[in-house]
């Protein structure tokens, strides 16, 4: 990461330029609103035809907003004006605040309209732009970034000043947005060489951090284990999750990686119990905390405190998918029904609230309702007693930490501080009776809550996030024997394949109200292919595997770096930007490269495609140098490396999928926890997918059988669940 001093003009340096009192200021032409610009600002802006709910939220601002595109960029060049680029998303609380305070402010709008070309971007529709200019913001502000992102660009898209939320007037140690605009307009007009120098320096820095220098080799099992244990060391031993004095995000990918390593150590006869303990501690505190919606299910994006109590109330589709996946992983490893129940509740929330009638899944629920963060979710004790009655209400409040004073800003966020049995004993009731009261109370309060003004819904459908959800639903359908989840995954997959491709069959990223647009990025291809692979391993319908392979081949053709290895985030024919980056960091969602590598390794074994394995290993070598001593930021990447180093087991079942004997073999496979395996079902009536290695396998009297292969060596065929279980153990 570049230090602030390495840039030509750092944040504080530019701020000084903007706020310094110049003794010659009286001789300068004042930066003041123009009456004609004020008249123009009253007209509708250019966002009204957008599909993005975030852009539509700003469509009637007095700011003359443009979406990112040729019209806005050409205007900036033609009029020689700097670009004000504002990036956010529909569920972003501080984006709403800045809109109310600044973008709906007539005086500020006049300044923007007179001196800038203002562009609004939905980070979820254009993650390529978000990544580039977030890197600029992080570099500019010594590692501080977030949304709303506020970046000032030259007409050729080079950033020269960046920040996040600005209040309209200076306060809390932040410069006022009004002062920032006046200062930048003056610097642009009077000191252009300084702006150009800052833009060149910051753009060069962004390009440098976006590059991936290939490592000299791959990663060993010991190196992976070291990074995983470093991650476990960084977990909070008291309440789980990564140690923090402030925000805590669900570490879903890290927990899944730790469970992989736990299984590896267990197989050696020396299980590292601490890895499992840290994961279960985190899962427990998340499920009991306020970050989890105890009435409607689902998980908030993060907690604003170390104890998981006070969430940032927005619910993102990707979090539901990834957190549910982590609970499913824990259920597989431990067999604990509690983890299965939490996963099921999260997915039930998605099906109830985020599922579109067409079958795809919406992006998010807002944190705010009626302009107030969290209003939809919090309670007073008086409200609860009025709904449930005195006796049941007091028991409900005792269990869910509800008091007269409240546990957050005078209100109550439902959370669980003590086990049910302890609360029952404390209140002198039988645990089963308390369990019934809580179940009935949740249903009644949920019905009351449903009558409140709901938080806003971002109803666009994103291919990448839907891919994550399809994968989790398919796994839940298989592991929890829940046909509804499997059917929902299949319907979403069919929707994307039918509605989110262009006339040439190219995958598109976003869809809303009948309009699909924007060519897919790396994560769209990778995440959706992963969902299709999981859907195949649940249903064994060959079409899902065929589509996963087709998408992966298309991804390779469009995004692969033939010289340096790994994959670019944008396709070879995408819009030229100031940098073509490689998406290699696992953050709130996994990187496209990490998921693509795992897909390549799985498909190589499932489809007998050695070339895919070669591409995956080249990508691993290209990205290995980014792995530090702690797995943070590389969790999903290291899971793929773990899979490759282990050498996956290839389990093939040959038999009629409608026969009970065939299904019994498949259930046996699911009962054995093994994250490093691939499964194929060969239907003798449909031999299209039969691997060459099994061409000579003969079914005795048509009886279903299973074969387990590893490192190009296969077991003898077995025909009973007991025999198969012994092979898998």
Buried (B, 14 or more C-beta within 10 A) or exposed (E): EBEBEEBBBBBEBBBEBBBEEEEEEEEEEEBEBEEEBBEBBEEEBBBEEBBBBBBBBBBEBBBBBBBBEEEBBEBBEEEEBBBBBBBBBBBBBBBBBBBEBBBBBEEBBBBBBBBBBBBBBBBBBBBBBBBBBBBBBBBBBBEEBBBBBBBBBBBEBBBBBBBBBBBBEBEEEBBBBBBBBBBBBBBBBEEEEBBBBBBBBBBBBBBEBBEBEBBEEBBEEEBBBBBBBBBBEBBBEEBBBBBBEEBBBBBBBBBBBBBBBBBBBBEEEEBBEBBBBBBBBBBBBBBBBBBBBBBBBBBBBBBBBBBBBBBBBBBBBBBBBBBBBBBBBBBBBBEBEBBBBBBBBBBBBBBEBBBBEBBBBBBBBBBBBEEEBBBBBBBBBEBBBEBBEEEBBBBBBBBBBBEEEBBBEEBBBBBBBBEBEEBBBEBEBEBEEBBEBBEEBBEBBBEBBEEEEBBBBBBBBBBBBBBBBBBBBBBBBBBBEBEEBBBBBBBBBBBBBEBBBEEEEBBBBBBBEEEBBBBBBBBBBBBBBBBBBBBBBBBBEBBBBBBBBBBBBBBBEBBBBEEBBBBBBBBEEBEEBBBBBBBBBBBBBBBBBBBBBBBBBBBBBBBBBEEBBEBBBBBBBBBBBBBEEBBBBBBBBBBBBBBBBBEBBBBBBBBBBEEEBBBBBBEBBBEBBBBBBBBBBBBEEEEEBBBEBBEEBEBEEEBBBBBBBBEEEBBEBBBBBEBBBEBBE
